[in-house]
Amino acid sequence: MNILAEGLLIFFQVYYFILLGRIIMSFVMMSSGGGMGSGGNKTVASIYRVLYGLTEPLLAPLRSVLPSVRMGMGSLDLSPIVLLILLRMLQQIIIQNIRF
């Protein structure tokens, strides 16, 4: 049981950092001229595509449930923040259940 719990904790921690990377990269992509197709740095765009592919399967269902927050001309996507919180909560639940 401890091996499974430790493996889950490691997975959640790695996924947490992947999600943080996606959040940071989305700001980098927005500030560099508006996205992957704008002829910017292809390495940055490739990294973002990988992070997007790894995180979108969990973010899309959250996005469909969460309300959209309007800010000026666009909207704020809260799904990455909610997923970060959920990952931390799952980690804490696992840690508390390991310590009998």
C-alpha distances in whole Angstrom, upper triangle without the diagonal:
4,5,5,6,9,10,11,12,14,15,17,18,20,21,22,25,26,27,29,30,31,33,35,36,37,39,41,41,43,45,46,48,46,44,43,46,49,49,47,45,43,40,39,40,38,35,35,35,32,30,32,30,27,27,29,27,25,29,31,29,29,33,34,33,34,38,40,41,45,46,49,50,46,43,40,36,34,31,30,30,28,25,25,24,22,20,20,19,16,15,16,14,11,12,13,10,8,12,12
4,5,5,6,8,10,10,12,14,15,16,18,20,21,23,24,25,27,28,30,31,33,34,36,38,39,40,42,44,45,47,45,43,42,46,48,48,46,43,42,39,38,38,36,33,34,34,31,29,31,30,26,26,29,27,25,28,31,30,29,33,35,33,34,38,39,40,44,45,48,49,45,42,39,36,33,30,29,28,27,24,23,23,21,19,18,18,15,13,14,14,10,10,12,10,7,10,11
4,5,5,6,9,10,11,12,14,15,16,18,20,21,22,24,26,27,29,30,32,33,34,37,37,38,41,42,43,45,44,41,40,43,46,46,43,41,39,36,36,36,34,31,32,32,28,27,29,28,24,25,28,26,24,27,30,29,29,32,34,33,34,38,39,40,44,45,48,48,45,42,38,35,33,30,28,28,27,24,23,24,22,19,19,19,16,14,16,16,12,12,15,13,10,13,15
4,5,5,6,9,10,10,12,14,15,16,18,20,21,22,24,26,27,28,30,31,33,35,36,37,39,41,41,43,42,39,38,41,44,44,42,40,38,35,34,35,32,30,30,30,26,25,27,25,22,22,25,23,21,24,27,26,26,29,31,30,31,35,36,38,41,42,46,46,42,39,36,33,30,27,26,26,25,22,21,22,19,16,17,17,14,13,15,14,10,12,14,12,10,14,16
4,5,5,6,9,10,10,12,14,15,16,19,20,21,22,24,26,27,29,30,31,33,35,36,37,39,40,42,41,38,38,41,43,44,41,39,38,35,34,34,32,29,30,30,27,25,26,25,22,22,24,23,21,23,26,25,25,28,30,28,29,33,35,36,39,40,44,44,40,37,34,31,28,25,24,24,22,20,19,19,17,14,14,14,11,9,11,10,7,8,11,9,7,11,13
4,5,5,6,9,10,11,12,14,15,17,18,20,21,23,24,26,27,28,30,32,33,34,36,38,39,41,40,37,37,40,42,42,40,37,36,33,32,33,31,28,28,29,25,24,26,25,21,21,25,23,21,24,27,26,26,29,31,30,30,34,35,36,40,40,44,44,40,37,34,31,29,26,24,24,23,20,19,19,18,14,14,15,12,10,12,12,9,9,12,12,9,12,15
4,5,5,6,9,10,11,12,14,16,16,18,20,21,22,24,26,27,28,31,31,32,35,36,37,39,38,35,34,37,40,40,38,35,34,31,30,30,28,25,26,26,22,21,23,22,18,19,22,20,19,22,25,24,24,27,29,29,29,33,34,35,39,39,42,43,39,36,33,30,28,25,23,23,22,19,18,19,17,14,15,16,13,11,14,14,11,12,15,14,12,16,18
4,5,5,6,8,10,10,12,14,15,16,18,20,21,22,24,25,27,29,30,31,33,35,36,38,36,33,33,36,38,39,37,34,33,30,29,29,27,24,25,25,22,20,21,20,17,17,20,18,16,19,22,21,21,24,26,25,26,29,31,32,35,36,40,40,36,33,30,27,24,21,20,20,19,16,15,16,14,11,12,13,9,8,11,11,8,10,13,13,12,15,18
4,5,5,6,9,10,10,13,14,15,16,18,20,21,23,24,26,27,29,30,32,33,34,37,35,33,33,36,38,38,36,34,33,30,28,29,28,24,24,25,22,20,22,21,18,17,20,19,17,20,23,22,21,24,27,26,26,29,31,31,35,35,39,39,35,32,29,26,24,21,19,19,18,15,14,14,13,10,10,11,9,6,9,10,7,8,12,12,11,14,17
4,5,5,6,8,10,11,12,14,15,17,18,20,21,22,24,26,27,28,30,32,33,35,34,31,31,34,36,36,34,31,30,27,26,27,25,22,22,23,20,18,20,20,16,16,20,19,18,20,23,23,22,25,28,27,27,31,31,32,35,36,39,39,35,33,29,26,24,22,19,20,19,16,15,16,15,11,12,14,12,9,13,14,11,12,15,16,14,17,20
4,5,5,6,8,10,10,12,14,15,16,18,20,21,22,25,25,26,28,30,31,33,32,29,28,32,34,34,32,30,28,25,24,25,23,20,20,20,17,15,17,16,13,13,16,16,14,17,20,20,19,22,24,24,25,28,29,30,33,34,37,37,33,30,27,24,22,19,17,18,18,14,13,15,14,10,12,14,11,10,14,14,12,13,17,17,16,19,22
4,6,5,6,9,10,10,12,14,15,16,18,20,21,23,24,25,27,29,30,32,30,28,28,31,33,34,32,30,29,26,24,25,23,20,20,20,18,15,17,17,13,12,15,15,13,15,18,18,17,20,22,22,22,25,26,27,30,31,34,34,31,28,24,21,19,16,14,15,14,11,10,11,10,6,8,10,8,7,11,12,11,12,15,16,15,18,21
4,5,5,6,9,10,11,12,14,15,17,18,20,22,23,24,26,27,28,31,30,28,27,31,32,33,30,28,28,25,23,24,23,19,19,20,18,15,17,18,14,13,17,17,15,17,20,21,19,22,24,24,24,27,27,28,31,31,34,34,31,28,25,22,20,18,15,15,15,12,10,12,12,8,8,12,10,8,11,14,12,13,16,17,17,19,22
4,5,5,6,9,10,11,13,14,15,16,18,20,21,22,24,26,26,29,28,25,25,28,30,30,28,25,24,21,20,21,19,16,16,17,14,12,15,15,11,12,15,16,14,16,19,20,20,22,24,25,24,27,28,28,31,31,34,34,30,28,25,22,20,18,15,16,17,13,12,14,14,10,12,15,13,12,15,17,15,16,20,20,20,22,25
4,5,5,6,9,10,10,12,14,15,16,19,20,20,22,24,25,27,26,23,23,26,28,29,27,25,24,21,19,20,18,15,15,15,13,10,12,12,9,8,12,12,11,12,16,17,16,18,21,21,21,24,24,25,28,28,31,31,27,25,22,19,17,15,12,13,14,10,9,12,12,8,11,14,12,12,15,17,16,17,20,21,20,23,26
4,5,5,6,9,10,11,12,14,15,17,18,20,21,23,24,27,25,23,23,27,28,29,27,25,24,22,20,20,20,16,15,17,15,11,13,14,11,10,13,14,12,13,16,17,16,17,21,21,20,23,23,23,26,26,29,29,26,23,20,17,15,13,10,11,12,9,6,9,10,7,8,12,11,10,13,16,15,16,19,20,20,22,26
4,5,5,6,9,10,10,12,14,16,16,18,20,21,22,25,24,22,22,25,26,27,24,22,22,19,17,18,17,14,13,15,13,10,13,14,11,11,14,16,14,15,18,20,18,20,23,23,22,25,24,25,27,27,29,29,26,24,21,18,17,15,12,12,14,12,9,13,14,11,11,15,15,14,16,19,18,19,22,23,23,25,28
4,5,5,6,9,10,10,12,15,15,16,18,20,21,23,21,19,19,22,24,24,22,20,19,17,14,15,14,11,10,12,10,6,9,11,8,8,11,13,12,12,16,18,17,18,21,22,21,24,23,24,26,26,29,28,25,23,20,17,16,14,11,13,15,12,10,14,14,12,14,17,16,16,19,21,20,21,24,25,25,27,31
4,5,5,6,9,10,11,13,14,15,17,19,20,22,20,18,18,22,23,24,22,21,20,18,16,16,16,12,11,12,11,7,9,11,8,6,10,12,10,10,13,15,14,15,18,19,18,20,20,20,22,22,25,25,22,19,16,13,13,11,7,9,11,8,7,11,12,10,12,15,15,15,18,20,20,21,24,25,25,27,31
4,5,5,6,8,10,11,12,14,16,17,18,21,20,18,19,22,23,24,21,20,20,18,15,16,16,13,12,14,13,9,11,14,12,10,13,15,14,13,16,18,16,17,20,21,19,21,21,20,22,22,24,25,21,19,16,14,13,12,8,9,12,10,8,12,13,12,13,16,17,16,18,21,21,22,24,26,26,28,31
4,5,5,6,8,10,10,12,14,15,16,19,18,16,16,20,21,21,18,17,17,14,11,13,13,9,8,11,10,7,10,12,11,10,13,16,15,14,17,20,18,18,22,23,22,24,22,22,24,23,25,25,22,20,18,16,16,14,11,12,15,13,12,15,17,15,16,19,20,19,22,24,24,24,27,29,29,31,34
4,5,5,6,9,10,10,12,14,15,17,15,13,13,17,18,19,17,16,16,14,11,11,12,9,7,9,9,5,7,10,9,8,10,13,13,11,14,17,16,15,19,20,19,21,19,20,21,21,23,22,19,18,15,13,13,12,9,11,14,12,12,15,16,15,17,20,20,20,23,25,25,26,29,30,30,32,36
4,6,5,7,9,10,11,13,14,16,15,14,15,18,19,21,18,17,18,17,13,13,15,12,10,12,13,9,10,13,12,10,12,15,14,12,14,17,15,15,18,19,17,19,17,17,18,18,20,20,17,15,12,10,11,11,7,9,12,11,11,14,16,15,16,19,20,20,22,25,25,26,28,30,31,33,36
4,5,5,6,9,10,11,12,15,14,13,15,18,18,19,16,15,16,15,11,13,14,11,10,13,13,10,12,15,15,13,15,18,17,15,18,21,19,18,22,23,21,22,20,20,21,19,21,21,18,17,15,14,14,14,11,12,16,15,13,17,19,18,18,22,23,22,24,27,27,28,30,32,32,34,38
4,5,5,6,8,10,10,13,12,10,11,15,15,16,13,12,13,11,8,9,11,8,6,10,11,9,10,13,13,12,14,17,17,15,18,21,20,19,22,24,22,23,21,21,22,20,22,21,18,18,16,14,16,15,13,15,18,17,16,19,21,20,21,24,25,24,27,29,29,30,33,34,34,36,40
4,5,5,6,9,10,11,10,8,10,14,14,16,13,13,14,14,10,10,12,11,7,10,12,10,9,13,14,12,13,17,17,14,16,19,18,16,19,21,19,20,18,18,18,17,18,18,15,14,12,11,13,13,11,13,16,16,15,19,20,20,21,24,25,25,28,30,30,31,34,35,36,38,41
4,5,5,6,8,10,10,10,12,15,15,17,14,14,16,15,12,12,15,13,11,14,16,13,13,17,17,16,16,20,20,17,19,22,20,18,22,23,21,21,19,18,18,16,17,17,14,14,12,12,14,15,13,14,18,18,17,20,22,21,23,25,27,27,29,31,32,32,35,37,37,39,42
4,5,5,6,9,9,9,11,14,13,14,11,11,13,12,8,10,13,11,9,13,15,13,14,17,18,17,18,22,22,19,21,24,23,21,25,26,24,25,22,21,21,19,20,19,17,18,16,16,18,18,16,17,21,20,19,22,25,24,25,28,29,29,31,33,34,34,37,38,39,40,44
4,6,5,7,6,5,7,10,10,11,9,9,11,11,8,8,11,11,8,11,14,12,12,15,17,16,16,20,21,18,19,23,22,20,23,26,24,24,21,21,21,19,20,18,16,17,16,15,18,18,16,18,21,21,20,24,25,25,26,29,30,30,32,35,35,36,38,40,40,42,45
4,6,6,5,6,9,11,10,13,11,12,14,15,12,11,15,14,11,14,17,15,14,18,19,18,18,22,22,19,20,23,22,20,23,25,23,22,19,18,18,16,16,14,13,14,13,14,17,18,16,18,21,21,21,24,26,26,27,30,31,31,33,35,36,37,39,41,42,43,47
4,6,7,9,11,14,12,13,11,12,15,15,12,13,16,16,14,16,19,18,17,21,22,21,21,25,25,22,23,27,25,23,26,28,25,25,22,21,20,17,17,16,15,16,16,17,19,20,19,20,23,24,23,26,28,28,29,31,33,33,35,37,38,38,41,43,43,45,48
4,6,7,9,11,9,10,7,9,12,13,10,11,14,14,13,15,18,17,17,20,22,21,22,25,26,23,24,28,27,25,28,30,28,28,25,24,23,21,20,19,18,19,19,19,22,23,21,23,26,26,25,28,30,29,31,34,35,34,37,39,39,40,43,44,45,46,50
4,6,9,9,7,9,7,10,13,15,12,12,16,16,14,16,19,19,18,21,23,23,22,26,27,24,24,28,27,25,27,30,28,27,24,23,22,20,19,17,16,18,18,19,22,23,22,24,27,27,27,30,32,31,33,35,36,37,39,41,41,42,45,46,47,49,52
4,7,8,7,10,9,12,13,15,13,11,15,16,13,14,18,17,16,19,21,20,19,23,24,21,21,25,24,21,24,26,25,24,21,20,19,18,17,15,13,15,16,16,20,21,20,22,25,24,25,28,29,29,31,33,34,35,37,39,40,41,43,45,45,47,50
4,6,6,9,8,10,11,13,10,8,11,13,10,11,14,14,13,15,18,17,17,20,21,19,19,23,23,20,23,25,24,24,21,21,20,19,19,17,15,16,17,16,19,19,18,21,24,23,23,27,28,27,29,32,32,33,36,37,38,39,41,43,43,45,49
4,6,7,7,8,8,10,8,5,8,10,8,9,12,13,12,14,17,17,16,20,21,19,19,23,24,21,24,27,26,26,24,24,24,23,23,21,18,19,19,19,21,21,20,23,25,24,24,28,29,28,30,33,33,33,36,38,38,39,42,43,43,46,49
4,6,8,10,9,12,12,9,11,14,12,12,15,16,15,17,20,20,19,22,24,22,22,25,26,24,25,29,28,28,25,26,25,24,24,21,20,21,22,21,24,24,23,26,28,27,28,31,32,31,34,36,36,37,40,41,41,43,45,46,47,49,52
4,6,9,10,13,12,10,13,15,14,14,18,19,17,20,22,22,22,25,27,24,24,28,28,26,28,31,30,29,26,26,25,24,23,20,19,21,22,22,25,25,24,27,29,29,29,32,34,33,35,38,38,38,41,43,43,44,47,48,48,51,54
4,7,7,11,11,9,12,15,14,15,18,19,18,20,23,24,23,27,28,26,27,30,31,28,31,34,32,33,30,30,29,27,27,24,23,25,25,25,28,28,26,29,32,31,31,34,35,34,36,39,39,39,42,44,44,45,48,49,49,52,55
4,6,9,8,8,11,13,12,14,16,17,17,20,22,22,22,26,27,25,26,30,30,27,30,33,31,32,29,29,28,26,26,24,22,24,24,23,26,26,24,27,30,29,28,32,33,32,34,37,37,37,40,42,42,43,46,47,47,49,52
4,6,5,6,9,10,11,13,15,16,16,19,20,21,22,25,27,25,26,30,30,28,31,33,32,33,30,30,30,28,28,26,25,26,25,24,27,26,24,26,29,28,27,31,32,31,32,36,36,35,38,40,40,41,44,45,45,47,50
4,5,5,6,9,10,10,12,14,15,16,18,20,20,23,25,24,25,29,29,27,30,33,32,33,30,31,31,29,30,28,26,26,26,25,27,26,24,27,29,28,27,31,32,30,32,35,35,35,38,40,39,40,43,44,44,46,50
4,5,5,6,9,10,11,12,14,15,17,18,20,23,24,23,25,28,28,27,30,33,32,33,31,31,31,30,31,29,27,27,26,25,26,25,23,25,28,26,25,29,30,28,30,33,33,32,35,37,36,37,40,41,41,43,47
4,5,5,6,9,10,11,12,14,16,16,18,21,22,21,22,26,26,24,27,30,29,30,27,27,28,26,27,26,23,24,22,21,23,22,20,22,25,23,23,26,27,26,27,31,31,30,33,35,35,35,38,40,39,41,45
4,5,5,6,9,10,10,12,14,15,16,19,21,19,20,24,24,23,25,28,27,28,26,26,26,26,26,24,22,22,21,20,22,21,19,22,24,23,23,26,27,26,28,31,31,31,34,35,35,36,39,40,40,42,46
4,5,5,6,9,10,11,13,14,15,18,20,19,20,24,24,23,26,29,28,30,28,28,29,28,29,28,25,25,24,22,24,22,20,23,25,23,23,27,27,25,28,30,30,30,33,35,34,35,38,39,38,41,44
4,5,5,6,8,10,11,12,14,17,18,18,19,23,23,22,25,27,27,28,27,27,28,27,29,27,24,24,22,20,22,20,17,20,23,20,20,24,24,22,24,27,27,26,29,31,30,31,35,36,35,38,41
4,5,5,6,8,10,10,11,15,16,15,16,20,20,19,22,24,23,25,23,24,24,24,25,24,21,20,19,17,18,17,15,18,20,18,18,22,22,21,23,26,26,26,29,30,30,31,34,35,35,38,41
4,6,5,6,9,10,10,13,15,14,15,19,19,18,21,24,23,25,23,25,25,25,27,25,22,21,20,18,20,18,16,19,21,19,19,23,23,22,24,27,26,27,30,31,31,32,35,36,36,38,41
4,5,5,6,9,10,12,14,14,16,19,19,19,22,24,24,26,25,26,28,28,29,28,25,24,22,19,20,18,16,19,21,18,18,22,22,20,23,25,24,24,28,29,28,29,33,33,33,36,39
4,5,5,6,8,11,12,12,14,17,17,17,20,22,21,24,22,23,25,25,27,26,22,21,19,16,17,15,12,15,17,14,15,18,18,17,19,22,21,21,24,26,25,27,30,30,30,33,36
4,5,5,6,9,10,10,11,14,15,14,17,19,19,21,20,21,23,23,25,23,20,19,17,14,15,13,11,15,16,14,15,18,18,17,20,22,22,22,26,27,27,28,31,32,32,35,38
4,6,6,7,10,10,11,14,15,15,17,20,20,23,22,24,25,26,28,26,23,22,20,17,18,15,14,17,18,15,17,20,19,18,21,23,22,23,26,27,26,28,31,31,31,35,37
4,6,7,8,10,11,14,15,15,18,20,20,23,22,24,26,27,29,28,24,23,21,17,17,14,12,16,16,13,14,18,17,15,18,20,19,19,23,23,23,25,28,28,28,31,34
4,6,6,6,9,11,11,12,15,16,16,19,19,20,23,24,26,25,22,19,17,14,14,11,9,12,13,10,11,14,14,12,16,18,17,18,21,22,21,24,26,27,27,30,33
4,5,5,6,9,10,10,12,14,15,17,17,19,21,22,25,24,20,18,16,12,13,10,10,13,13,11,13,16,15,15,18,20,19,20,23,24,24,26,29,29,30,33,35
4,6,6,7,9,11,12,14,15,18,19,21,23,25,28,26,23,20,19,15,15,12,12,15,14,11,14,17,15,14,18,19,18,20,23,23,22,25,27,27,28,31,33
4,6,6,7,9,11,12,13,16,17,19,22,24,27,26,22,19,17,14,13,9,9,12,11,8,11,13,11,11,15,15,14,16,19,19,20,22,24,24,25,28,31
4,6,5,6,9,10,10,13,14,16,18,20,23,22,18,16,14,10,10,6,7,10,9,7,10,13,11,12,15,16,16,18,21,21,22,24,26,26,28,31,33
4,5,5,6,9,10,13,13,16,18,20,23,22,18,15,14,11,11,8,10,13,12,11,14,16,15,16,19,19,19,21,24,24,25,27,29,29,31,34,36
4,5,5,7,9,12,13,16,19,22,25,24,20,17,16,12,12,9,11,14,12,11,14,15,13,15,18,18,18,20,23,22,23,26,27,27,29,32,34
4,5,5,6,10,11,14,17,19,23,22,19,15,13,10,9,6,9,10,8,8,12,12,11,13,16,16,16,19,20,20,22,24,25,26,28,30,32
4,5,5,8,8,11,14,16,19,19,15,12,11,7,8,5,9,11,10,10,13,14,14,16,19,19,19,22,24,24,25,28,29,29,31,34,36
4,6,8,9,13,15,18,21,20,17,14,13,11,11,9,13,14,13,13,17,17,16,18,21,21,21,24,26,25,27,30,31,31,33,36,37
4,7,9,12,16,19,22,22,18,15,14,12,11,9,13,14,11,12,16,16,14,17,20,19,19,22,24,23,25,28,28,29,31,33,35
4,7,9,13,15,19,19,16,12,11,9,8,7,11,11,9,11,14,14,14,17,19,18,19,22,23,23,25,28,28,29,32,33,35
4,6,10,13,16,16,14,10,10,9,9,10,13,13,12,14,17,17,17,20,22,21,23,25,26,26,29,31,31,32,35,37,39
4,6,10,13,13,10,6,7,7,8,10,13,13,13,15,18,18,19,21,23,23,25,27,28,29,31,33,34,35,37,39,41
4,7,10,11,9,5,5,7,8,11,13,13,13,16,18,18,19,22,23,23,26,28,28,29,32,33,34,36,38,39,41
4,6,8,6,4,6,9,11,14,16,16,17,20,21,21,23,25,27,27,29,31,32,33,35,37,38,39,41,43,45
4,6,6,5,7,10,12,15,17,16,18,21,22,22,24,26,27,28,30,32,33,34,36,37,38,40,42,44,46
4,6,7,10,13,16,19,20,20,22,24,25,26,28,30,31,32,34,35,36,38,40,41,42,44,46,47,50
4,7,10,13,16,19,20,21,23,25,26,27,29,30,32,33,35,36,38,39,41,42,43,45,47,49,51
4,7,10,13,15,17,17,19,21,22,24,25,27,28,30,31,33,34,36,37,39,40,42,43,45,48
4,6,9,12,14,14,16,18,19,20,22,24,25,26,28,30,31,32,34,35,37,38,40,42,44
4,6,9,10,11,12,15,16,17,18,20,22,23,25,26,27,29,31,32,33,35,37,38,41
4,6,7,8,10,11,13,14,16,17,19,20,22,23,25,26,28,29,31,32,34,36,38
4,6,5,6,9,10,11,12,14,16,17,19,20,22,23,25,26,27,29,31,32,35
4,5,5,6,9,10,10,12,14,15,16,18,20,21,22,24,26,27,29,31,33
4,5,5,6,9,10,10,12,14,15,17,18,20,21,23,24,26,27,29,32
4,5,5,6,9,10,11,12,14,16,17,19,20,21,23,25,26,28,31
4,5,5,6,9,10,10,12,14,15,16,18,20,21,23,24,26,29
4,5,5,6,9,10,10,12,14,15,16,18,20,21,23,25,27
4,5,5,6,9,10,11,13,14,16,17,19,20,21,23,26
4,5,5,6,9,10,11,12,14,15,17,18,20,22,24
4,5,5,6,9,10,10,12,14,15,17,18,20,23
4,5,5,6,9,10,11,12,14,16,17,19,22
4,5,5,6,9,10,10,12,14,15,17,20
4,5,5,6,9,10,11,12,14,16,18
4,5,5,6,9,10,11,12,15,17
4,5,5,6,9,10,11,13,16
4,5,5,6,9,10,11,14
4,6,5,6,9,10,12
4,5,5,6,9,11
4,5,5,7,10
4,6,6,8
4,5,7
4,6
4
